[in-house]
Amino acid sequence: MFRCIIYYLRLIAILVFILLVSLLLKVIFNCDLFGVSFLIMCILFILTNIFTLLTRKDVYKKLISYNLISIALTFYLGIIVYKFYSDVSVSNFNLINYDYFRINFIIIDLVILGIILNTLFLSFWDIKKDF
């Protein structure tokens, strides 16, 4: 029961992730190469999650740690979006320090890369024993 709740929370978190990325599009495009790589990794992350839904393997539902990483990633991006919208008004948008976003985009890129590699590993792994 707990595993199913965490799994469905991950699915909701992915939808929130898409919303948060769309809220940061102005910043993403202003961060040049870091922003483009972040956007590409976000697209790959979304495609990876669509892949996990379409394969309907139980391994993605049963591994709590796999689901918690996606939830934590959405929470982390939510903190970045909150900081952006709480510190910046429309009038001083040009005064933003983009180094903060570049560093966080690199961190999120690495986490997404780890999630994608983990997903590929889990797609070839079949759980034989019951959790």
Backbone as a printed PyTorch tensor [residue, N CA C, xyz], in Angstrom:
tensor([[[  0.8260,  -1.1930,   0.0000],
         [  0.0000,   0.0000,   0.0000],
         [  0.8710,   1.2580,   0.0000]],

        [[  1.8860,   1.2930,   0.8870],
         [  2.7730,   2.4540,   0.9770],
         [  3.5380,   2.6470,  -0.3220]],

        [[  3.9480,   1.5410,  -0.9480],
         [  4.6820,   1.6310,  -2.2130],
         [  3.8230,   2.2400,  -3.3090]],

        [[  2.5490,   1.8850,  -3.3440],
         [  1.6460,   2.4500,  -4.3550],
         [  1.4270,   3.9390,  -4.1300]],

        [[  1.3330,   4.3490,  -2.8770],
         [  1.1420,   5.7660,  -2.5720],
         [  2.3550,   6.5650,  -3.0360]],

        [[  3.5480,   6.0620,  -2.7420],
         [  4.7800,   6.7440,  -3.1660],
         [  4.8680,   6.7750,  -4.6920]],

        [[  4.4550,   5.6950,  -5.3340],
         [  4.4840,   5.6460,  -6.8030],
         [  3.5630,   6.7060,  -7.3980]],

        [[  2.3650,   6.8130,  -6.8800],
         [  1.4280,   7.8060,  -7.4110],
         [  1.8370,   9.2310,  -7.0380]],

        [[  2.5020,   9.3890,  -5.9100],
         [  3.0590,  10.6990,  -5.5780],
         [  4.1510,  11.0950,  -6.5730]],

        [[  4.9200,  10.1070,  -7.0300],
         [  5.9370,  10.3800,  -8.0380],
         [  5.2920,  10.8420,  -9.3350]],

        [[  4.1970,  10.2190,  -9.7180],
         [  3.5180,  10.6260, -10.9460],
         [  2.9860,  12.0540, -10.8350]],

        [[  2.4600,  12.3960,  -9.6730],
         [  1.9950,  13.7650,  -9.4410],
         [  3.1850,  14.7200,  -9.4330]],

        [[  4.2950,  14.2920,  -8.8390],
         [  5.4970,  15.1300,  -8.7800],
         [  6.0490,  15.4120, -10.1800]],

        [[  5.9100,  14.4760, -11.0850],
         [  6.3850,  14.6910, -12.4500],
         [  5.5490,  15.7700, -13.1350]],

        [[  4.2550,  15.7560, -12.8950],
         [  3.3980,  16.8090, -13.4500],
         [  3.7550,  18.1780, -12.8680]],

        [[  4.0370,  18.2040, -11.5660],
         [  4.4610,  19.4480, -10.9220],
         [  5.8150,  19.8780, -11.4730]],

        [[  6.7030,  18.9190, -11.7440],
         [  8.0140,  19.2080, -12.3240],
         [  7.8630,  19.9200, -13.6630]],

        [[  6.9610,  19.4430, -14.4950],
         [  6.7240,  20.0790, -15.7960],
         [  6.2340,  21.5090, -15.6090]],

        [[  5.3500,  21.7080, -14.6560],
         [  4.8440,  23.0510, -14.3710],
         [  5.9630,  23.9730, -13.8850]],

        [[  6.8210,  23.4610, -13.0010],
         [  7.9180,  24.2720, -12.4690],
         [  8.9310,  24.6390, -13.5510]],

        [[  9.2180,  23.7110, -14.4370],
         [ 10.1470,  24.0090, -15.5320],
         [  9.5480,  25.0780, -16.4370]],

        [[  8.2580,  24.9900, -16.6750],
         [  7.6360,  26.0100, -17.5300],
         [  7.6410,  27.3850, -16.8630]],

        [[  7.6090,  27.4250, -15.5360],
         [  7.6920,  28.6990, -14.8340],
         [  9.0900,  29.3080, -14.9050]],

        [[ 10.0900,  28.4840, -15.1200],
         [ 11.4770,  28.9560, -15.1900],
         [ 12.0010,  29.1520, -16.6120]],

        [[ 11.1380,  29.0750, -17.5980],
         [ 11.6260,  29.1430, -18.9820],
         [ 12.3890,  30.4260, -19.2880]],

        [[ 11.9730,  31.5440, -18.7110],
         [ 12.6630,  32.8100, -18.9540],
         [ 14.1110,  32.7360, -18.4490]],

        [[ 14.2920,  32.1550, -17.2860],
         [ 15.6250,  32.0120, -16.7170],
         [ 16.4300,  30.9720, -17.4800]],

        [[ 15.7860,  29.8940, -17.8720],
         [ 16.4720,  28.8180, -18.5790],
         [ 17.0870,  29.3360, -19.8770]],

        [[ 16.3280,  30.1010, -20.6230],
         [ 16.8480,  30.6130, -21.8910],
         [ 17.8930,  31.7040, -21.6980]],

        [[ 17.9070,  32.3610, -20.5480],
         [ 18.9190,  33.3840, -20.2880],
         [ 20.2220,  32.7980, -19.7460]],

        [[ 20.2430,  31.5130, -19.4300],
         [ 21.4550,  30.8740, -18.9020],
         [ 22.2910,  30.2090, -19.9940]],

        [[ 22.0120,  30.5120, -21.2350],
         [ 22.7930,  30.0500, -22.3840],
         [ 22.9220,  28.5320, -22.4280]],

        [[ 24.1390,  28.0280, -22.4910],
         [ 24.4020,  26.6060, -22.6600],
         [ 23.9040,  25.7870, -21.4710]],

        [[ 24.0370,  26.3150, -20.2680],
         [ 23.5780,  25.6020, -19.0770],
         [ 22.0620,  25.4380, -19.0980]],

        [[ 21.3780,  26.4540, -19.5390],
         [ 19.9290,  26.3930, -19.6210],
         [ 19.4530,  25.4220, -20.6860]],

        [[ 20.1290,  25.4210, -21.8200],
         [ 19.7530,  24.4990, -22.8950],
         [ 19.9990,  23.0600, -22.4720]],

        [[ 21.1400,  22.8020, -21.8260],
         [ 21.4120,  21.4340, -21.3600],
         [ 20.4070,  21.0250, -20.2890]],

        [[ 20.0170,  21.9660, -19.4350],
         [ 18.9990,  21.6840, -18.4230],
         [ 17.6700,  21.3420, -19.0840]],

        [[ 17.2930,  22.0770, -20.0980],
         [ 16.0340,  21.8330, -20.7840],
         [ 16.0520,  20.4830, -21.5000]],

        [[ 17.1790,  20.1430, -22.0970],
         [ 17.3060,  18.8390, -22.7630],
         [ 17.1960,  17.7100, -21.7400]],

        [[ 17.8630,  17.8650, -20.6060],
         [ 17.7900,  16.8320, -19.5720],
         [ 16.3780,  16.7230, -19.0090]],

        [[ 15.6860,  17.8310, -18.8920],
         [ 14.2980,  17.7880, -18.4120],
         [ 13.4050,  17.0390, -19.3850]],

        [[ 13.6160,  17.2710, -20.6800],
         [ 12.8480,  16.5480, -21.6960],
         [ 13.1570,  15.0530, -21.6310]],

        [[ 14.4320,  14.7110, -21.4660],
         [ 14.8040,  13.2960, -21.3200],
         [ 14.2030,  12.6860, -20.0600]],

        [[ 14.1460,  13.4670, -18.9840],
         [ 13.5430,  12.9960, -17.7350],
         [ 12.0570,  12.7060, -17.9290]],

        [[ 11.3750,  13.5860, -18.6260],
         [  9.9480,  13.3800, -18.8800],
         [  9.7380,  12.1710, -19.7840]],

        [[ 10.5620,  12.0300, -20.8140],
         [ 10.4540,  10.8710, -21.6960],
         [ 10.7660,   9.5680, -20.9640]],

        [[ 11.7090,   9.6150, -20.0430],
         [ 12.0310,   8.4370, -19.2390],
         [ 10.8410,   8.0380, -18.3690]],

        [[ 10.1770,   9.0140, -17.8080],
         [  9.0130,   8.7070, -16.9850],
         [  7.8490,   8.2010, -17.8160]],

        [[  7.7080,   8.6970, -19.0250],
         [  6.6860,   8.1440, -19.9210],
         [  7.0260,   6.6980, -20.2630]],

        [[  8.3190,   6.4200, -20.4640],
         [  8.7610,   5.0530, -20.7190],
         [  8.4120,   4.1280, -19.5520]],

        [[  8.6220,   4.6060, -18.3200],
         [  8.3040,   3.7650, -17.1590],
         [  6.8090,   3.5100, -17.0520]],

        [[  6.0140,   4.4660, -17.4750],
         [  4.5630,   4.2540, -17.4560],
         [  4.1260,   3.2600, -18.5210]],

        [[  4.7320,   3.3560, -19.6880],
         [  4.3210,   2.4930, -20.7890],
         [  4.7800,   1.0510, -20.6230]],

        [[  5.9090,   0.8390, -19.9530],
         [  6.3810,  -0.5330, -19.7800],
         [  5.5770,  -1.2960, -18.7420]],

        [[  4.9880,  -0.5780, -17.8130],
         [  4.1420,  -1.1620, -16.7580],
         [  4.8490,  -2.2580, -15.9580]],

        [[  6.1340,  -2.0820, -15.7480],
         [  6.8700,  -3.0360, -14.9280],
         [  6.6280,  -2.7460, -13.4530]],

        [[  6.5640,  -3.7860, -12.6850],
         [  6.3230,  -3.6450, -11.2480],
         [  7.5350,  -3.1070, -10.5060]],

        [[  8.7140,  -3.2080, -11.1160],
         [  9.9280,  -2.7670, -10.4460],
         [  9.8700,  -1.2710, -10.1590]],

        [[  9.2370,  -0.5030, -11.0250],
         [  9.1490,   0.9430, -10.8130],
         [  8.1670,   1.2850,  -9.7010]],

        [[  7.2090,   0.4130,  -9.4670],
         [  6.2440,   0.6380,  -8.3900],
         [  6.7770,   0.1660,  -7.0450]],

        [[  7.6020,  -0.8590,  -7.0540],
         [  8.0380,  -1.4790,  -5.8050],
         [  9.2440,  -0.8180,  -5.1590]],

        [[ 10.0720,  -0.1620,  -5.9400],
         [ 11.2700,   0.4590,  -5.3760],
         [ 10.9350,   1.8560,  -4.8520]],

        [[ 10.8810,   1.9690,  -3.5540],
         [ 10.5240,   3.2350,  -2.9200],
         [ 11.6090,   4.2790,  -3.1700]],

        [[ 12.8600,   3.8810,  -3.1150],
         [ 13.9590,   4.8360,  -3.2950],
         [ 13.9390,   5.4600,  -4.6850]],

        [[ 13.5960,   4.6780,  -5.6990],
         [ 13.5170,   5.1920,  -7.0660],
         [ 12.4500,   6.2850,  -7.1650]],

        [[ 11.3260,   6.0470,  -6.5400],
         [ 10.2340,   7.0180,  -6.5800],
         [ 10.5360,   8.2480,  -5.7330]],

        [[ 11.2060,   8.0490,  -4.6090],
         [ 11.5200,   9.1770,  -3.7340],
         [ 12.5190,  10.1420,  -4.3670]],

        [[ 13.4010,   9.6400,  -5.2100],
         [ 14.3650,  10.5230,  -5.8680],
         [ 13.6470,  11.4940,  -6.7960]],

        [[ 12.6650,  11.0090,  -7.5350],
         [ 11.9140,  11.9000,  -8.4160],
         [ 11.1020,  12.9230,  -7.6250]],

        [[ 10.5520,  12.5060,  -6.5030],
         [  9.8060,  13.4320,  -5.6450],
         [ 10.7500,  14.4840,  -5.0750]],

        [[ 11.9260,  14.0580,  -4.6290],
         [ 12.9030,  14.9980,  -4.0700],
         [ 13.4150,  15.9670,  -5.1330]],

        [[ 13.5770,  15.4960,  -6.3610],
         [ 14.0120,  16.3650,  -7.4460],
         [ 12.9770,  17.4560,  -7.7150]],

        [[ 11.7200,  17.1020,  -7.6940],
         [ 10.6620,  18.0890,  -7.8840],
         [ 10.6330,  19.0800,  -6.7290]],

        [[ 10.8400,  18.5850,  -5.5220],
         [ 10.8810,  19.4630,  -4.3520],
         [ 12.0480,  20.4470,  -4.4670]],

        [[ 13.2080,  19.9710,  -4.9040],
         [ 14.3880,  20.8170,  -5.0720],
         [ 14.1350,  21.9000,  -6.1240]],

        [[ 13.5420,  21.5070,  -7.2400],
         [ 13.2220,  22.4880,  -8.2680],
         [ 12.1720,  23.4750,  -7.7660]],

        [[ 11.2740,  23.0110,  -6.9340],
         [ 10.2830,  23.9030,  -6.3370],
         [ 10.9210,  24.9550,  -5.4580]],

        [[ 11.9670,  24.5890,  -4.7430],
         [ 12.6880,  25.5610,  -3.9180],
         [ 13.3480,  26.6230,  -4.7940]],

        [[ 13.9090,  26.1950,  -5.9150],
         [ 14.5470,  27.1440,  -6.8370],
         [ 13.5110,  28.1080,  -7.4120]],

        [[ 12.3690,  27.5790,  -7.8190],
         [ 11.3080,  28.4290,  -8.3720],
         [ 10.7880,  29.3870,  -7.3050]],

        [[ 10.6240,  28.8860,  -6.0900],
         [ 10.1540,  29.7480,  -4.9980],
         [ 11.1450,  30.8820,  -4.7420]],

        [[ 12.4260,  30.5450,  -4.7290],
         [ 13.4420,  31.5810,  -4.5140],
         [ 13.4180,  32.6100,  -5.6310]],

        [[ 13.2390,  32.1520,  -6.8470],
         [ 13.1990,  33.0710,  -7.9800],
         [ 12.0120,  34.0250,  -7.8740]],

        [[ 10.8470,  33.5020,  -7.5970],
         [  9.6560,  34.3510,  -7.5610],
         [  9.5110,  35.1460,  -6.2640]],

        [[ 10.1780,  34.7350,  -5.1990],
         [ 10.0920,  35.5130,  -3.9660],
         [ 11.1210,  36.6400,  -3.9230]],

        [[ 12.2460,  36.4750,  -4.6170],
         [ 13.3000,  37.4840,  -4.5980],
         [ 13.2210,  38.4850,  -5.7500]],

        [[ 12.5220,  38.1310,  -6.7950],
         [ 12.5760,  38.9360,  -8.0040],
         [ 11.1770,  39.4350,  -8.3570]],

        [[ 11.0950,  40.7120,  -8.5870],
         [  9.8680,  41.2570,  -9.1610],
         [ 10.1110,  41.4850, -10.6420]],

        [[  9.0860,  41.8190, -11.3430],
         [  9.2220,  42.0000, -12.7870],
         [ 10.1520,  43.1730, -13.1080]],

        [[ 10.1920,  44.1610, -12.2610],
         [ 10.9880,  45.3520, -12.5690],
         [ 12.4910,  45.1190, -12.4700]],

        [[ 12.9420,  44.2450, -11.5700],
         [ 14.3800,  44.0250, -11.4530],
         [ 14.7980,  42.6510, -11.9760]],

        [[ 14.1350,  42.1830, -13.0150],
         [ 14.4590,  40.8910, -13.6180],
         [ 15.8690,  40.8860, -14.1970]],

        [[ 16.3560,  42.0250, -14.6360],
         [ 17.6920,  42.0960, -15.2380],
         [ 18.8130,  42.0350, -14.2060]],

        [[ 18.4980,  42.1460, -12.9350],
         [ 19.5160,  42.1430, -11.8900],
         [ 19.7420,  40.7650, -11.2720]],

        [[ 19.2210,  39.7210, -11.8820],
         [ 19.3290,  38.3700, -11.3390],
         [ 20.7580,  37.8630, -11.4830]],

        [[ 21.2240,  37.1720, -10.4670],
         [ 22.5150,  36.5190, -10.5340],
         [ 22.2940,  35.1250, -11.1450]],

        [[ 22.6660,  34.9490, -12.3950],
         [ 22.4150,  33.6960, -13.0990],
         [ 23.3700,  32.5850, -12.6820]],

        [[ 24.4290,  32.9060, -11.9440],
         [ 25.3350,  31.8610, -11.4650],
         [ 24.6160,  30.8950, -10.5310]],

        [[ 23.7110,  31.4040,  -9.7300],
         [ 22.9130,  30.5580,  -8.8320],
         [ 22.1320,  29.5240,  -9.6420]],

        [[ 21.5050,  29.9620, -10.7090],
         [ 20.7140,  29.0570, -11.5300],
         [ 21.5990,  28.1020, -12.3220]],

        [[ 22.7340,  28.5720, -12.7960],
         [ 23.6360,  27.7000, -13.5490],
         [ 24.1310,  26.5450, -12.6810]],

        [[ 24.5140,  26.8410, -11.4660],
         [ 24.9990,  25.7950, -10.5540],
         [ 23.8890,  24.8020, -10.2460]],

        [[ 22.6960,  25.3060,  -9.9820],
         [ 21.5760,  24.4090,  -9.6900],
         [ 21.1540,  23.6140, -10.9160]],

        [[ 21.2590,  24.1990, -12.0970],
         [ 20.9530,  23.4540, -13.3090],
         [ 21.9400,  22.3110, -13.5110]],

        [[ 23.2090,  22.5360, -13.1920],
         [ 24.2070,  21.4680, -13.3020],
         [ 23.8930,  20.3450, -12.3070]],

        [[ 23.5340,  20.7090, -11.0840],
         [ 23.1840,  19.7010, -10.0690],
         [ 21.9840,  18.8830, -10.5200]],

        [[ 20.9630,  19.5610, -11.0190],
         [ 19.7600,  18.8560, -11.4640],
         [ 20.0670,  17.9970, -12.6880]],

        [[ 20.9190,  18.4760, -13.5970],
         [ 21.3180,  17.6720, -14.7540],
         [ 21.9680,  16.3650, -14.3220]],

        [[ 22.8420,  16.4390, -13.3350],
         [ 23.5220,  15.2230, -12.8610],
         [ 22.5530,  14.2610, -12.1880]],

        [[ 21.6100,  14.7940, -11.4350],
         [ 20.6090,  13.9330, -10.7870],
         [ 19.7230,  13.2740, -11.8370]],

        [[ 19.3100,  14.0340, -12.8340],
         [ 18.4810,  13.4650, -13.9020],
         [ 19.2510,  12.4060, -14.6770]],

        [[ 20.5300,  12.6470, -14.9280],
         [ 21.3550,  11.6450, -15.6010],
         [ 21.4060,  10.3530, -14.7820]],

        [[ 21.5550,  10.4800, -13.4760],
         [ 21.5340,   9.3060, -12.6110],
         [ 20.2010,   8.5830, -12.6530]],

        [[ 19.1120,   9.3260, -12.6760],
         [ 17.7830,   8.7070, -12.7450],
         [ 17.6000,   7.9810, -14.0710]],

        [[ 18.0580,   8.5880, -15.1500],
         [ 17.9280,   7.9490, -16.4670],
         [ 18.7480,   6.6590, -16.5260]],

        [[ 19.9810,   6.7010, -16.0310],
         [ 20.8040,   5.4900, -16.0210],
         [ 20.2120,   4.4150, -15.1190]],

        [[ 19.6560,   4.8270, -13.9960],
         [ 19.0000,   3.8800, -13.1000],
         [ 17.7720,   3.2670, -13.7580]],

        [[ 17.0320,   4.0600, -14.4930],
         [ 15.8570,   3.5480, -15.1970],
         [ 16.2510,   2.5350, -16.2500]],

        [[ 17.3170,   2.8320, -16.9820],
         [ 17.7860,   1.8670, -17.9800],
         [ 18.2430,   0.5740, -17.3230]],

        [[ 18.9290,   0.6900, -16.1960],
         [ 19.3600,  -0.4990, -15.4730],
         [ 18.1570,  -1.3120, -14.9890]],

        [[ 17.1670,  -0.6290, -14.4360],
         [ 15.9880,  -1.3220, -13.9170],
         [ 15.1300,  -1.9260, -15.0220]],

        [[ 15.1950,  -1.3760, -16.2190],
         [ 14.3880,  -1.9300, -17.3040],
         [ 14.8930,  -3.3040, -17.7310]],

        [[ 16.1830,  -3.5600, -17.5070],
         [ 16.7350,  -4.8720, -17.8360],
         [ 16.7620,  -5.8300, -16.6480]],

        [[ 16.4200,  -5.3220, -15.4800],
         [ 16.4590,  -6.1260, -14.2690],
         [ 15.0510,  -6.5810, -13.9540]],

        [[ 14.9000,  -7.8510, -13.6570],
         [ 13.5900,  -8.4080, -13.3370],
         [ 13.5940,  -8.8450, -11.8900]],

        [[ 12.6340,  -8.4000, -11.1360],
         [ 12.5590,  -8.7570,  -9.7190],
         [ 11.9290, -10.1450,  -9.6150]],

        [[ 12.6790, -11.0630,  -9.0290],
         [ 12.1830, -12.4210,  -8.8540],
         [ 11.5700, -12.6400,  -7.4860]],

        [[ 12.1400, -11.9790,  -6.4850],
         [ 11.6240, -12.1730,  -5.1360],
         [ 10.5980, -11.0970,  -4.8080]],

        [[  9.7750, -11.3830,  -3.8690],
         [  8.7350, -10.4580,  -3.4440],
         [  9.3020,  -9.5200,  -2.3830]],

        [[  8.9430,  -8.2870,  -2.4440],
         [  9.4440,  -7.3200,  -1.4750],
         [  8.7020,  -7.4770,  -0.1980]]])
